[in-house]
Amino acid sequence: MTAAGTPVAVITGASSGIGAATARGLASAGYHVVLTARRKDRIEALAAELVAAGHRATAYALDVTDRPAVDAFAASLDRCDVLVNNAGGALGADPVATGDPADWREMFEVNVIGTLHTTQALLPALTESGDGTVVILSSTAGLSTYEGGGGYVAAKHGEHVLAETLRLEIVGTPVRVIEVAPGMVRTEEFATTRFRGDTEKAAKVYAGVAEPLTADDVADTITWAVTRPSHVNIDLLVVRPRAQASNSKVHRDL
C-alpha cells in the first residue's frame, strides 16, 4: 500500500480540522501520509489535493472504534513510522448530574478506545521501523477540569494517562510517545459538533477571543514535535492561545 523507503505517517480523524492540517504538514515534511477517517469522500479529496501538490498520500476509510477494521488496516500497511492519534471529539456540555451516559460512552469509545485500538495495532510496525513515533492529541481538558465538561474531561484524562503509561511501558524500545494538548482551538466542526449543530452556542465558545488557535497552529506544533531528532522526545506539549490562561480563564473583548 505504501512506498518502500519513504517514511509513513498515519493520521486518524484526517477528514477535517487538526487532522487534515496535520496531514498537510507531515506531507510537506516528506512523509507518505495515510489519511484515515469515517468520511471517505473527504479524505479522498485531501489525498488528491496532496498528490496534486507533489506529495505522497493515501486515503483509507476507517472507524477507529471498530477493532477488526483497525486490524485489517494495520495489516494493509507495508510500514508505519508515525501514528498521529487525532480522532476524537466532544459531545454536549451538560453538568455531571444531568449528562447523557450515551454521550460519555461515545466520547470514551472514540477518544480512548479508538486511540488504544490504533496504537495496539500499529505498535509492532512502529517498533520494527527502528525509529517510531506515537502522537496522542489530547487536550488541556486532559490536565484540568471545568464545569460542563465532565464527559469530555474524563475521556481526555483517559487519553493523557494512556500516553503516560505507554511511555513508561515501552521505554528502551525505538518508539517515542508524544502528547500534544491544545487549549482553545477554533475549527470548522469541533464546537458545532459538540452542540449538535447549534451554531449560536458554538459561536459563544469563541466570543470576544481575538485569536483562538487554528488547526494549522496545532498541526505545526505536531509536525515540529515529530520532526525533532529521534533521541528527543517531547513528552507533553501544552499549547494555548495567548488569550487563554487556563480552561476557565480566557480574556474576551466583549
C-alpha positions, 0 to 999 in steps of 0.5 A: 500500500505504501512506498518502500523507503519513504517514511509513513505517517498515519493520521486518524480523524484526517477528514477535517480540522487538526487532522487534515492540517496535520496531514498537510504538514507531515506531507510537506515534511516528506512523509507518505501520509495515510489519511484515515477517517469515517468520511471517505469522500473527504479524505479522498479529496485531501489525498488528491489535493496532496498528490496534486501538490507533489506529495505522497498520500493515501486515503483509507476509510476507517472507524477507529472504534471498530477493532477488526477494521483497525486490524485489517488496516494495520495489516494493509500497511507495508510500514508505519513510522508515525501514528498521529492519534487525532480522532476524537471529539466532544459531545454536549456540555451538560453538568455531571448530574444531568449528562447523557451516559450515551454521550460519555460512552461515545466520547470514551469509545472514540477518544480512548478506545479508538486511540488504544485500538490504533496504537495496539495495532500499529505498535509492532510496525512502529517498533520494527521501523527502528525509529517510531513515533506515537502522537496522542492529541489530547487536550488541556481538558486532559490536565484540568477540569471545568464545569460542563465538561465532565464527559469530555474531561474524563475521556481526555484524562483517559487519553493523557494517562494512556500516553503516560503509561505507554511511555513508561511501558515501552521505554528502551524500545525505538518508539517515542510517545508524544502528547500534544494538548491544545487549549482553545482551538477554533475549527470548522466542526469541533464546537458545532459538533459538540452542540449538535449543530447549534451554531449560536452556542458554538459561536459563544465558545469563541466570543470576544477571543481575538485569536483562538488557535487554528488547526494549522497552529496545532498541526505545526506544533505536531509536525515540529514535535515529530520532526525533532531528532529521534533521541528527543522526545517531547513528552507533553506539549501544552499549547494555548492561545495567548488569550487563554490562561487556563480552561476557565480563564480566557480574556474576551473583548466583549 
